[in-house]
Amino acid sequence: VFHVSPKNFGFYFAMAATGLIFGASLNRRLVRRKAPEWILRRGLFVQATAGCVLLVIAWAGVPSPIVFMMPVMAYSFSQGLVMPNAIAGAMEPLPYMAGLAAALLGAVQMGSGGVTGYIVNALYNGTALPLAGLLALLACCGLASYHLVIYRKTSSAVAK
């Protein structure tokens, strides 16, 4: 889409990787002082915001790969906050089956990645819009799922 030369591709890939590294590093520090659900909620908000910004940039047809990669970097950053806490939260009710739960989560992640890649490929129209749209949609679904399931559960438990 952006006609990035192979020589420069690593730089843009490193932007996404750097975001993930910084998010995971921040998560490591935050988890000592904050509850995982607190970090997860904020990480999902950052992810949904970055996804929506990415969608707007793609919709506007901004031709600069660096402008496109900035929200991708923020999206990757949020992954460093979301994934460890989401996985820990999903495994928490099953401590006696942690290995099975981890394997199932890994299979779901890989399967979802494959399906998502197929959808982006099927919708590809020569622009970054299919990728940006799907990232925004999935991030917003993650945030909505959190608020419909997890946040309500913890809010009602606190109220009791």
DSSP file with accessible surface (Angstrom, degrees, kcal/mol):
  #  RESIDUE AA STRUCTURE BP1 BP2  ACC     N-H-->O    O-->H-N    N-H-->O    O-->H-N    TCO  KAPPA ALPHA  PHI   PSI    X-CA   Y-CA   Z-CA
    1    1 A V              0   0   77      0, 0.0   127,-0.1     0, 0.0     0, 0.0   0.000 360.0 360.0 360.0 -44.6    0.0    0.0    0.0
    2    2 A F        -     0   0   49    125,-0.1   125,-0.0     2,-0.1   126,-0.0   0.429 360.0-128.4 -98.5  -0.4    2.7    2.5    1.0
    3    3 A H        +     0   0  180      1,-0.2     2,-0.4    62,-0.0     0, 0.0   0.894  39.4 179.5  54.5  45.6    5.4    1.1   -1.4
    4    4 A V        -     0   0   47      1,-0.1    -1,-0.2     2,-0.0     5,-0.1  -0.633  27.8-119.8 -77.6 132.9    8.0    0.9    1.4
    5    5 A S    >>  -     0   0   47     -2,-0.4     4,-1.3     1,-0.1     3,-1.0  -0.355  18.9-115.9 -70.4 152.2   11.3   -0.5    0.1
    6    6 A P  H 3> S+     0   0  127      0, 0.0     4,-0.6     0, 0.0     3,-0.2   0.843 116.5  61.7 -55.8 -31.8   12.6   -3.7    1.6
    7    7 A K  H 34 S+     0   0  181      1,-0.2     4,-0.2     2,-0.1     3,-0.1   0.853 112.8  34.5 -63.2 -34.4   15.5   -1.7    3.0
    8    8 A N  H X> S+     0   0   74     -3,-1.0     4,-1.3     1,-0.1     3,-0.6   0.532  93.5  89.1 -98.6  -8.9   13.1    0.4    5.1
    9    9 A F  H 3X S+     0   0  118     -4,-1.3     4,-2.5     1,-0.2     5,-0.2   0.892  82.4  59.0 -59.4 -40.2   10.5   -2.2    6.0
   10   10 A G  H 3X S+     0   0   46     -4,-0.6     4,-2.6     1,-0.2    -1,-0.2   0.856 100.1  57.3 -58.4 -35.0   12.4   -3.2    9.1
   11   11 A F  H <> S+     0   0  119     -3,-0.6     4,-1.3     2,-0.2    -1,-0.2   0.938 109.8  43.1 -61.7 -46.0   12.1    0.3   10.5
   12   12 A Y  H  X S+     0   0   45     -4,-1.3     4,-1.3     1,-0.2    -2,-0.2   0.889 113.6  51.0 -70.6 -37.3    8.4    0.3   10.3
   13   13 A F  H  X S+     0   0  135     -4,-2.5     4,-2.2     1,-0.2    -1,-0.2   0.908 106.8  55.5 -63.5 -39.7    8.1   -3.3   11.7
   14   14 A A  H  X S+     0   0   42     -4,-2.6     4,-2.9    -5,-0.2    -1,-0.2   0.812  99.0  62.1 -63.6 -30.1   10.4   -2.2   14.5
   15   15 A M  H  X S+     0   0   16     -4,-1.3     4,-2.0     2,-0.2    -1,-0.2   0.942 107.3  43.1 -60.8 -46.4    7.9    0.6   15.4
   16   16 A A  H  X S+     0   0   19     -4,-1.3     4,-2.0    -3,-0.2    -2,-0.2   0.928 115.2  49.1 -65.3 -43.4    5.2   -1.9   16.1
   17   17 A A  H  X S+     0   0   39     -4,-2.2     4,-2.5     1,-0.2    -2,-0.2   0.896 109.0  53.3 -63.7 -39.1    7.6   -4.2   18.0
   18   18 A T  H  X S+     0   0   49     -4,-2.9     4,-2.7     2,-0.2     5,-0.2   0.904 106.2  53.3 -63.1 -41.1    8.8   -1.2   20.0
   19   19 A G  H  X S+     0   0    3     -4,-2.0     4,-2.4     1,-0.2    -1,-0.2   0.937 110.2  47.5 -58.6 -44.8    5.2   -0.4   21.0
   20   20 A L  H  X S+     0   0   83     -4,-2.0     4,-2.7     2,-0.2     5,-0.2   0.920 111.4  50.6 -63.5 -42.8    4.7   -3.9   22.2
   21   21 A I  H  X S+     0   0  105     -4,-2.5     4,-2.4     1,-0.2    -2,-0.2   0.931 112.3  46.2 -62.4 -45.5    8.0   -3.9   24.2
   22   22 A F  H  X S+     0   0  124     -4,-2.7     4,-2.5     2,-0.2    -1,-0.2   0.896 112.6  50.7 -65.8 -38.8    7.1   -0.6   25.9
   23   23 A G  H  X S+     0   0    0     -4,-2.4     4,-2.5    -5,-0.2    -2,-0.2   0.933 112.1  46.3 -63.7 -44.1    3.6   -1.8   26.7
   24   24 A A  H  X S+     0   0   46     -4,-2.7     4,-2.2     2,-0.2    -2,-0.2   0.888 112.7  50.9 -66.2 -37.6    4.8   -5.0   28.2
   25   25 A S  H  X S+     0   0   39     -4,-2.4     4,-1.5    -5,-0.2    -2,-0.2   0.915 111.7  46.7 -65.6 -43.1    7.5   -3.1   30.2
   26   26 A L  H  X S+     0   0   61     -4,-2.5     4,-3.0     1,-0.2     5,-0.2   0.915 110.1  54.2 -64.5 -41.1    4.9   -0.7   31.6
   27   27 A N  H  X S+     0   0   15     -4,-2.5     4,-2.8     1,-0.2    -2,-0.2   0.914 103.5  56.1 -58.1 -42.6    2.6   -3.6   32.4
   28   28 A R  H  < S+     0   0  121     -4,-2.2     4,-0.4     1,-0.2    -1,-0.2   0.891 113.5  40.6 -58.0 -39.0    5.4   -5.2   34.4
   29   29 A R  H >< S+     0   0  124     -4,-1.5     3,-0.7     1,-0.2     4,-0.4   0.896 116.2  48.8 -76.3 -41.8    5.7   -2.1   36.5
   30   30 A L  H >X S+     0   0   30     -4,-3.0     4,-2.9     1,-0.2     3,-1.8   0.856  98.6  66.1 -67.9 -35.7    2.0   -1.4   36.8
   31   31 A V  T 3< S+     0   0   65     -4,-2.8    -1,-0.2     1,-0.3    -2,-0.1   0.748  95.4  59.8 -64.7 -18.2    1.0   -4.9   37.8
   32   32 A R  T <4 S+     0   0  174     -3,-0.7    -1,-0.3    -4,-0.4    -2,-0.2   0.748 120.8  23.8 -75.0 -25.7    2.9   -4.4   41.1
   33   33 A R  T <4 S+     0   0  180     -3,-1.8     2,-0.3    -4,-0.4    -2,-0.2   0.604 120.2  50.8-115.0 -21.1    0.7   -1.4   42.1
   34   34 A K  S  < S-     0   0   90     -4,-2.9    -1,-0.1     2,-0.0     5,-0.0  -0.906  84.1-102.4-123.8 153.9   -2.6   -1.9   40.2
   35   35 A A    >>  -     0   0   59     -2,-0.3     4,-1.8     1,-0.1     3,-0.7  -0.402  33.4-119.2 -68.8 145.9   -5.1   -4.7   39.8
   36   36 A P  H 3> S+     0   0   62      0, 0.0     4,-3.0     0, 0.0     5,-0.2   0.862 114.7  56.2 -55.8 -35.6   -4.9   -6.5   36.4
   37   37 A E  H 3> S+     0   0   60      2,-0.2     4,-2.5     1,-0.2     5,-0.2   0.859 103.9  53.6 -66.4 -33.8   -8.4   -5.5   35.6
   38   38 A W  H <> S+     0   0   73     -3,-0.7     4,-1.7     2,-0.2    -1,-0.2   0.935 113.2  42.7 -63.3 -45.7   -7.5   -1.8   36.1
   39   39 A I  H  X S+     0   0    2     -4,-1.8     4,-2.8     2,-0.2    -2,-0.2   0.921 113.4  52.7 -66.7 -43.4   -4.6   -2.2   33.6
   40   40 A L  H  X S+     0   0   19     -4,-3.0     4,-2.8    -5,-0.2     5,-0.2   0.930 107.3  51.5 -59.4 -45.5   -6.8   -4.3   31.2
   41   41 A R  H  X S+     0   0   60     -4,-2.5     4,-1.8     1,-0.2    -1,-0.2   0.932 114.5  42.2 -59.9 -45.4   -9.5   -1.6   31.2
   42   42 A R  H  X S+     0   0   99     -4,-1.7     4,-2.5     2,-0.2    -1,-0.2   0.892 112.9  53.4 -71.1 -37.2   -7.1    1.2   30.3
   43   43 A G  H  X S+     0   0    0     -4,-2.8     4,-2.5     1,-0.2    -2,-0.2   0.911 108.7  49.5 -62.9 -41.5   -5.2   -1.0   27.8
   44   44 A L  H  X S+     0   0   12     -4,-2.8     4,-2.7    -5,-0.2    99,-0.2   0.878 109.8  51.8 -65.6 -36.5   -8.5   -1.8   26.0
   45   45 A F  H  X S+     0   0  129     -4,-1.8     4,-2.6    -5,-0.2    -2,-0.2   0.937 111.1  46.8 -64.5 -45.4   -9.4    1.9   25.9
   46   46 A V  H  X S+     0   0   50     -4,-2.5     4,-3.0     1,-0.2     5,-0.2   0.923 113.2  50.6 -61.2 -42.4   -6.0    2.8   24.4
   47   47 A Q  H  X S+     0   0   11     -4,-2.5     4,-2.6     2,-0.2    -2,-0.2   0.928 111.5  45.8 -63.8 -46.0   -6.4   -0.1   21.9
   48   48 A A  H  X S+     0   0    6     -4,-2.7     4,-2.4    91,-0.3    -1,-0.2   0.911 114.2  49.3 -64.6 -40.6   -9.8    1.0   20.8
   49   49 A T  H  X S+     0   0   63     -4,-2.6     4,-2.6    -5,-0.2     5,-0.2   0.942 112.4  47.1 -63.1 -47.0   -8.7    4.6   20.5
   50   50 A A  H  X S+     0   0    7     -4,-3.0     4,-2.6     1,-0.2    -2,-0.2   0.907 111.7  51.8 -62.4 -40.3   -5.6    3.7   18.4
   51   51 A G  H  X S+     0   0    0     -4,-2.6     4,-2.2    -5,-0.2    85,-0.4   0.914 111.1  46.6 -62.4 -41.5   -7.8    1.5   16.2
   52   52 A C  H  X S+     0   0   55     -4,-2.4     4,-2.3     2,-0.2    -2,-0.2   0.903 112.3  49.8 -69.2 -39.3  -10.3    4.2   15.6
   53   53 A V  H  X S+     0   0   67     -4,-2.6     4,-2.6     2,-0.2    -2,-0.2   0.928 110.7  51.1 -62.8 -42.5   -7.5    6.8   14.8
   54   54 A L  H  X S+     0   0    0     -4,-2.6     4,-2.7    -5,-0.2    -2,-0.2   0.914 108.8  51.1 -61.0 -41.7   -5.9    4.2   12.5
   55   55 A L  H  X S+     0   0   54     -4,-2.2     4,-2.9    77,-0.3    -1,-0.2   0.922 109.8  49.2 -62.7 -43.4   -9.3    3.8   10.7
   56   56 A V  H  X S+     0   0  100     -4,-2.3     4,-2.5     2,-0.2    -2,-0.2   0.924 111.7  49.5 -62.4 -42.9   -9.7    7.6   10.3
   57   57 A I  H  X>S+     0   0   25     -4,-2.6     5,-1.9     1,-0.2     4,-0.7   0.930 114.3  44.6 -63.1 -43.9   -6.1    7.8    8.9
   58   58 A A  H ><5S+     0   0   13     -4,-2.7     3,-0.7     1,-0.2    71,-0.3   0.901 112.5  51.9 -67.2 -39.7   -6.8    5.0    6.4
   59   59 A W  H 3<5S+     0   0  196     -4,-2.9    -2,-0.2     1,-0.3    -1,-0.2   0.896 108.4  51.2 -63.2 -39.4  -10.2    6.4    5.5
   60   60 A A  H 3<5S-     0   0   75     -4,-2.5    -1,-0.3    -5,-0.2    -2,-0.2   0.642 110.5-126.7 -73.7 -13.6   -8.6    9.8    4.8
   61   61 A G  T <<5 -     0   0   52     -4,-0.7    -3,-0.2    -3,-0.7    -2,-0.1   0.834  33.3-173.1  73.3  33.4   -6.0    8.1    2.6
   62   62 A V      < -     0   0   47     -5,-1.9    -1,-0.2     1,-0.2     6,-0.1  -0.438  11.9-155.1 -62.0 122.3   -3.0    9.5    4.3
   63   63 A P        +     0   0  113      0, 0.0    -1,-0.2     0, 0.0    -5,-0.0   0.463  59.8 101.4 -84.9   2.6   -0.1    8.3    2.0
   64   64 A S     >  -     0   0   35      1,-0.2     4,-2.0     2,-0.0     5,-0.2  -0.745  56.7-157.6 -93.7 123.3    2.6    8.5    4.7
   65   65 A P  H  > S+     0   0   23      0, 0.0     4,-2.4     0, 0.0    -1,-0.2   0.857  94.4  57.0 -66.3 -29.9    3.7    5.2    6.2
   66   66 A I  H  > S+     0   0   65      2,-0.2     4,-1.2     1,-0.2    -2,-0.0   0.913 107.3  47.7 -68.7 -38.6    5.1    7.0    9.3
   67   67 A V  H  4 S+     0   0   60      1,-0.2     3,-0.3     2,-0.2    -1,-0.2   0.914 113.8  48.4 -66.7 -40.3    1.7    8.6   10.0
   68   68 A F  H  X S+     0   0   13     -4,-2.0     4,-1.0     1,-0.2    -2,-0.2   0.892 109.5  52.9 -65.1 -38.6    0.0    5.2    9.6
   69   69 A M  H  X S+     0   0   26     -4,-2.4     4,-2.8     1,-0.2    -1,-0.2   0.711  91.3  74.5 -75.7 -19.6    2.4    3.5   11.8
   70   70 A M  H  X S+     0   0  105     -4,-1.2     4,-2.0    -3,-0.3    -1,-0.2   0.962 103.1  38.3 -61.1 -51.2    2.0    5.9   14.8
   71   71 A P  H  > S+     0   0   10      0, 0.0     4,-2.7     0, 0.0    -1,-0.2   0.846 113.5  57.7 -69.1 -26.8   -1.4    4.5   15.8
   72   72 A V  H  X S+     0   0   22     -4,-1.0     4,-2.8     2,-0.2    -2,-0.2   0.922 106.2  50.0 -63.2 -40.1   -0.2    1.0   14.9
   73   73 A M  H  X S+     0   0   50     -4,-2.8     4,-2.5     2,-0.2    -1,-0.2   0.916 111.5  47.6 -63.4 -42.0    2.6    1.6   17.5
   74   74 A A  H  X S+     0   0   36     -4,-2.0     4,-2.4     2,-0.2    -2,-0.2   0.897 111.2  51.7 -65.7 -38.5    0.0    2.7   20.0
   75   75 A Y  H  X S+     0   0   28     -4,-2.7     4,-1.5     2,-0.2    -2,-0.2   0.932 111.6  46.2 -62.4 -45.2   -2.2   -0.4   19.2
   76   76 A S  H  X S+     0   0   22     -4,-2.8     4,-1.2     2,-0.2    -2,-0.2   0.890 109.0  56.1 -64.9 -39.6    0.9   -2.6   19.7
   77   77 A F  H >X S+     0   0   55     -4,-2.5     3,-0.7     1,-0.2     4,-0.6   0.933 106.1  50.6 -56.0 -45.7    1.7   -0.8   23.0
   78   78 A S  H >X S+     0   0    0     -4,-2.4     4,-3.0     1,-0.3     3,-0.9   0.833 100.7  63.1 -66.1 -29.8   -1.8   -1.6   24.2
   79   79 A Q  H 3X S+     0   0   59     -4,-1.5     4,-2.0     1,-0.3    -1,-0.3   0.863  97.6  57.4 -60.3 -35.6   -1.3   -5.2   23.4
   80   80 A G  H << S+     0   0    2     -4,-1.2    -1,-0.3    -3,-0.7    -2,-0.2   0.727 114.5  38.3 -66.4 -22.2    1.5   -5.3   25.9
   81   81 A L  H <X S+     0   0   10     -3,-0.9     4,-0.7    -4,-0.6    -2,-0.2   0.807 121.3  42.5 -91.6 -38.5   -1.0   -4.1   28.5
   82   82 A V  H  X S+     0   0    9     -4,-3.0     4,-3.0   -39,-0.2     5,-0.3   0.953 106.9  53.7 -77.9 -53.4   -4.0   -6.1   27.4
   83   83 A M  H  X S+     0   0   54     -4,-2.0     4,-2.7     1,-0.2     5,-0.3   0.907 107.9  45.7 -59.5 -50.1   -2.7   -9.6   26.5
   84   84 A P  H  > S+     0   0   55      0, 0.0     4,-2.2     0, 0.0    -1,-0.2   0.921 119.2  42.6 -61.5 -38.1   -0.9  -10.5   29.8
   85   85 A N  H  X S+     0   0    7     -4,-0.7     4,-2.4     2,-0.2    -2,-0.2   0.863 114.1  50.2 -76.8 -34.9   -3.8   -9.3   31.9
   86   86 A A  H  X S+     0   0   36     -4,-3.0     4,-2.4     2,-0.2    -1,-0.2   0.926 113.3  46.5 -67.0 -42.3   -6.5  -10.9   29.7
   87   87 A I  H  X S+     0   0   53     -4,-2.7     4,-2.1    -5,-0.3    -2,-0.2   0.935 113.3  48.2 -66.5 -44.6   -4.7  -14.2   29.7
   88   88 A A  H  X S+     0   0   53     -4,-2.2     4,-1.5    -5,-0.3    -1,-0.2   0.923 113.1  48.7 -61.3 -41.2   -4.2  -14.1   33.5
   89   89 A G  H  < S+     0   0   35     -4,-2.4    -1,-0.2     1,-0.2    -2,-0.2   0.877 111.0  49.7 -67.1 -36.1   -7.8  -13.2   34.0
   90   90 A A  H  < S+     0   0   48     -4,-2.4    -1,-0.2     1,-0.2    -2,-0.2   0.847 115.0  43.8 -71.3 -31.9   -9.0  -16.0   31.7
   91   91 A M  H >< S+     0   0   45     -4,-2.1     3,-1.7    -5,-0.2    -1,-0.2   0.688  91.9  85.9 -86.1 -17.2   -6.8  -18.6   33.5
   92   92 A E  T 3< S+     0   0  141     -4,-1.5    -1,-0.2     1,-0.3    -2,-0.1   0.874  87.1  50.2 -55.7 -43.0   -7.7  -17.4   37.1
   93   93 A P  T 3  S+     0   0   89      0, 0.0    -1,-0.3     0, 0.0     3,-0.2   0.642 113.3  49.3 -72.4  -9.9  -10.9  -19.5   37.4
   94   94 A L    X   +     0   0   55     -3,-1.7     3,-1.8     1,-0.1     7,-0.2  -0.333  59.1 145.7-122.8  52.5   -9.0  -22.6   36.3
   95   95 A P  G >  S+     0   0   96      0, 0.0     3,-0.9     0, 0.0     4,-0.2   0.841  76.1  55.7 -62.7 -27.6   -5.8  -22.8   38.3
   96   96 A Y  G 3  S+     0   0  173      1,-0.3     3,-0.1    -3,-0.2    -2,-0.1   0.598 115.6  38.2 -79.2 -10.6   -6.0  -26.6   38.4
   97   97 A M  G <> S+     0   0   72     -3,-1.8     4,-2.8    -6,-0.2    -1,-0.3  -0.168  73.4 134.6-127.6  38.8   -6.1  -26.7   34.6
   98   98 A A  H <> S+     0   0   38     -3,-0.9     4,-2.7     1,-0.2     5,-0.2   0.885  72.7  51.3 -60.3 -39.8   -3.7  -23.9   33.8
   99   99 A G  H  > S+     0   0   57      2,-0.2     4,-2.3     1,-0.2    -1,-0.2   0.934 112.7  44.8 -64.1 -45.3   -1.9  -25.8   31.1
  100  100 A L  H  > S+     0   0  113      2,-0.2     4,-2.6     1,-0.2    -2,-0.2   0.923 114.2  49.7 -64.2 -43.4   -5.1  -26.8   29.3
  101  101 A A  H  X S+     0   0   11     -4,-2.8     4,-2.6    -7,-0.2    -2,-0.2   0.920 111.5  48.8 -63.1 -42.1   -6.4  -23.2   29.6
  102  102 A A  H  X S+     0   0   44     -4,-2.7     4,-2.4    -5,-0.2    -1,-0.2   0.907 112.1  48.9 -64.7 -41.1   -3.2  -21.8   28.2
  103  103 A A  H  X S+     0   0   65     -4,-2.3     4,-2.5    -5,-0.2    -2,-0.2   0.917 112.0  48.5 -65.0 -42.3   -3.2  -24.2   25.3
  104  104 A L  H  X S+     0   0  111     -4,-2.6     4,-2.6     2,-0.2    -2,-0.2   0.924 111.3  50.0 -64.3 -42.9   -6.8  -23.4   24.5
  105  105 A L  H  X S+     0   0   47     -4,-2.6     4,-2.6     1,-0.2    -2,-0.2   0.913 111.0  49.7 -61.1 -43.7   -6.1  -19.6   24.6
  106  106 A G  H  X S+     0   0   27     -4,-2.4     4,-2.6     2,-0.2     5,-0.2   0.913 110.9  49.2 -61.8 -41.9   -3.1  -20.1   22.3
  107  107 A A  H  X S+     0   0   62     -4,-2.5     4,-2.8     2,-0.2     5,-0.2   0.919 111.7  48.6 -64.8 -41.5   -5.2  -22.1   19.9
  108  108 A V  H  X S+     0   0   78     -4,-2.6     4,-2.9     2,-0.2     5,-0.2   0.918 111.8  50.0 -64.7 -41.6   -7.9  -19.5   19.9
  109  109 A Q  H  X S+     0   0   83     -4,-2.6     4,-2.4     2,-0.2    -2,-0.2   0.941 114.0  44.0 -61.8 -47.4   -5.3  -16.7   19.3
  110  110 A M  H  X S+     0   0  153     -4,-2.6     4,-2.2     2,-0.2    -2,-0.2   0.921 115.7  47.7 -65.4 -43.4   -3.7  -18.5   16.4
  111  111 A G  H  X S+     0   0   40     -4,-2.8     4,-2.6    -5,-0.2     5,-0.2   0.920 112.5  49.1 -63.5 -42.6   -7.1  -19.4   14.9
  112  112 A S  H  X S+     0   0   61     -4,-2.9     4,-2.9    -5,-0.2     5,-0.2   0.896 109.8  52.2 -64.3 -39.5   -8.4  -15.9   15.3
  113  113 A G  H  X S+     0   0   46     -4,-2.4     4,-2.6    -5,-0.2    -1,-0.2   0.907 110.3  48.5 -62.4 -41.4   -5.2  -14.5   13.7
  114  114 A G  H  X S+     0   0   49     -4,-2.2     4,-2.2     2,-0.2    -2,-0.2   0.932 113.7  45.5 -64.5 -45.0   -5.6  -16.8   10.7
  115  115 A V  H  X S+     0   0   89     -4,-2.6     4,-2.5     2,-0.2    -2,-0.2   0.924 113.5  50.0 -64.5 -43.3   -9.3  -15.9   10.2
  116  116 A T  H  X S+     0   0   38     -4,-2.9     4,-2.7     1,-0.2     5,-0.2   0.926 110.1  50.3 -62.7 -43.4   -8.5  -12.2   10.6
  117  117 A G  H  X S+     0   0   41     -4,-2.6     4,-2.3     1,-0.2    -1,-0.2   0.904 110.5  50.3 -60.7 -40.2   -5.7  -12.4    8.1
  118  118 A Y  H  X S+     0   0  165     -4,-2.2     4,-2.8     2,-0.2    -2,-0.2   0.926 110.7  49.0 -63.9 -43.4   -8.1  -14.2    5.7
  119  119 A I  H  X S+     0   0   63     -4,-2.5     4,-2.2     2,-0.2    -2,-0.2   0.929 111.2  48.9 -63.8 -45.7  -10.7  -11.5    6.1
  120  120 A V  H  X S+     0   0   30     -4,-2.7     4,-0.8     1,-0.2    -1,-0.2   0.930 113.6  47.9 -59.7 -43.1   -8.2   -8.6    5.5
  121  121 A N  H >< S+     0   0  116     -4,-2.3     3,-0.6    -5,-0.2    -2,-0.2   0.915 111.4  49.7 -63.3 -42.8   -7.0  -10.4    2.4
  122  122 A A  H 3< S+     0   0   66     -4,-2.8    -1,-0.2     1,-0.2    -2,-0.2   0.844 116.5  42.0 -66.4 -32.0  -10.5  -11.0    1.1
  123  123 A L  H 3< S+     0   0  106     -4,-2.2    -1,-0.2    -5,-0.2    -2,-0.2   0.494  82.7 132.4 -91.7  -5.3  -11.5   -7.3    1.7
  124  124 A Y    <<  +     0   0  124     -4,-0.8     4,-0.1    -3,-0.6    -3,-0.1  -0.231  23.0 169.2 -56.1 129.6   -8.2   -5.9    0.3
  125  125 A N        -     0   0   95      2,-0.4    -1,-0.1     0, 0.0     3,-0.1   0.057  66.5 -83.9-129.2  20.8   -8.9   -3.1   -2.1
  126  126 A G  S    S+     0   0   40      1,-0.4     2,-0.2     2,-0.0    -2,-0.1   0.487 106.1  86.2  88.3   1.9   -5.4   -1.6   -2.6
  127  127 A T  S    S-     0   0   55   -125,-0.0    -2,-0.4     1,-0.0    -1,-0.4  -0.767  86.4-114.3-124.5 174.7   -5.7    0.5    0.5
  128  128 A A  S  > S+     0   0   14     -2,-0.2     4,-2.6     1,-0.2     5,-0.2   0.422  89.0 101.0 -87.4   2.3   -5.0    0.1    4.2
  129  129 A L  H  > S+     0   0   44    -71,-0.3     4,-3.2     1,-0.2     5,-0.3   0.882  75.4  52.3 -60.3 -44.3   -8.7    0.5    5.0
  130  130 A P  H  > S+     0   0   17      0, 0.0     4,-2.2     0, 0.0    -1,-0.2   0.938 114.2  43.6 -60.3 -42.8   -9.6   -3.3    5.4
  131  131 A L  H  > S+     0   0   70     -4,-0.3     4,-2.6     2,-0.2     5,-0.2   0.957 117.4  45.0 -64.3 -49.8   -6.7   -3.7    7.9
  132  132 A A  H  X S+     0   0    0     -4,-2.6     4,-2.6     1,-0.2   -77,-0.3   0.911 113.4  50.8 -62.7 -42.1   -7.5   -0.5    9.8
  133  133 A G  H  X S+     0   0   24     -4,-3.2     4,-2.7    -5,-0.2    -1,-0.2   0.917 112.1  45.8 -63.0 -43.0  -11.2   -1.2    9.8
  134  134 A L  H  X S+     0   0   23     -4,-2.2     4,-2.9    -5,-0.3     5,-0.3   0.913 112.5  50.4 -69.7 -39.6  -10.8   -4.7   11.2
  135  135 A L  H  X S+     0   0   38     -4,-2.6     4,-2.3    -5,-0.2     5,-0.2   0.925 113.4  46.3 -62.2 -43.6   -8.3   -3.6   13.9
  136  136 A A  H  X S+     0   0    5     -4,-2.6     4,-2.6   -85,-0.4     5,-0.2   0.935 113.7  48.8 -63.8 -44.9  -10.7   -0.8   15.0
  137  137 A L  H  X S+     0   0  101     -4,-2.7     4,-2.5    -5,-0.2    -2,-0.2   0.938 113.6  45.4 -60.9 -48.2  -13.7   -3.2   15.0
  138  138 A L  H  X S+     0   0   76     -4,-2.9     4,-2.3     1,-0.2    -1,-0.2   0.893 113.1  49.9 -66.0 -39.0  -11.9   -5.9   17.0
  139  139 A A  H  X S+     0   0    0     -4,-2.3     4,-2.4    -5,-0.3   -91,-0.3   0.920 112.2  47.4 -66.0 -41.6  -10.5   -3.4   19.5
  140  140 A C  H  X S+     0   0   52     -4,-2.6     4,-2.8     1,-0.2    -2,-0.2   0.888 111.1  51.8 -67.5 -36.0  -13.9   -1.8   20.0
  141  141 A C  H  X S+     0   0   61     -4,-2.5     4,-2.8    -5,-0.2    -2,-0.2   0.894 109.2  51.0 -64.9 -39.1  -15.5   -5.3   20.4
  142  142 A G  H  X S+     0   0   25     -4,-2.3     4,-2.3     2,-0.2    -2,-0.2   0.926 112.1  45.8 -62.8 -44.7  -12.8   -6.1   23.0
  143  143 A L  H  X S+     0   0   34     -4,-2.4     4,-2.2   -99,-0.2    -2,-0.2   0.929 114.5  48.0 -64.7 -43.4  -13.6   -2.9   25.0
  144  144 A A  H  X S+     0   0   47     -4,-2.8     4,-2.5     1,-0.2     5,-0.2   0.917 110.6  52.0 -63.9 -41.6  -17.3   -3.6   24.7
  145  145 A S  H  X>S+     0   0   69     -4,-2.8     4,-2.3     1,-0.2     5,-0.6   0.912 108.3  51.7 -61.0 -43.0  -16.9   -7.2   25.8
  146  146 A Y  I  <>S+     0   0    6     -4,-2.3     5,-2.9     1,-0.2     4,-0.4   0.944 113.4  43.6 -58.2 -48.3  -14.9   -6.0   28.8
  147  147 A H  I  <>S+     0   0   72     -4,-2.2     5,-0.5     1,-0.2    -2,-0.2   0.841 116.5  46.7 -70.7 -30.7  -17.6   -3.6   29.8
  148  148 A L  I  <5S+     0   0  100     -4,-2.5    -1,-0.2    -5,-0.2    -2,-0.2   0.806 130.9  14.6 -79.6 -28.9  -20.5   -6.0   29.2
  149  149 A V  I  X5S+     0   0   93     -4,-2.3     4,-1.6    -5,-0.2    -3,-0.2   0.825 131.2  29.8-111.1 -63.5  -19.0   -9.0   31.0
  150  150 A I  I  ><S+     0   0   50     -5,-0.6     4,-2.7    -4,-0.4     5,-0.3   0.951 119.4  47.6 -72.3 -51.0  -16.0   -8.2   33.3
  151  151 A Y  I  ><S+     0   0   94     -5,-2.9     4,-2.6     1,-0.2     5,-0.2   0.912 113.8  48.2 -62.5 -41.5  -16.7   -4.7   34.4
  152  152 A R  H  ><S+     0   0  163     -5,-0.5     4,-2.5    -6,-0.4    -1,-0.2   0.909 111.6  50.9 -63.2 -41.4  -20.3   -5.5   35.3
  153  153 A K  H  X S+     0   0  124     -4,-1.6     4,-1.9     1,-0.2    -2,-0.2   0.941 114.9  41.3 -62.5 -46.4  -19.2   -8.6   37.2
  154  154 A T  H  X S+     0   0   28     -4,-2.7     4,-2.0     2,-0.2    -1,-0.2   0.864 114.1  53.0 -71.9 -34.7  -16.7   -6.8   39.3
  155  155 A S  H  X S+     0   0   47     -4,-2.6     4,-1.9    -5,-0.3    -2,-0.2   0.914 111.3  45.6 -66.4 -40.4  -18.9   -3.8   39.8
  156  156 A S  H  X S+     0   0   58     -4,-2.5     4,-1.2    -5,-0.2    -2,-0.2   0.863 111.4  52.9 -72.3 -32.5  -21.8   -5.9   41.1
  157  157 A A  H  < S+     0   0   63     -4,-1.9    -1,-0.2    -5,-0.2    -2,-0.2   0.896 110.3  47.7 -67.9 -36.6  -19.3   -7.9   43.3
  158  158 A V  H  < S+     0   0  127     -4,-2.0    -2,-0.2     1,-0.2    -1,-0.2   0.880 108.1  55.6 -69.3 -36.8  -18.1   -4.6   44.8
  159  159 A A  H  <        0   0   88     -4,-1.9    -1,-0.2    -5,-0.2    -2,-0.2   0.791 360.0 360.0 -68.2 -26.4  -21.6   -3.4   45.4
  160  160 A K     <        0   0  207     -4,-1.2    -3,-0.1    -3,-0.1    -1,-0.1   0.565 360.0 360.0 -75.9 360.0  -22.5   -6.5   47.4
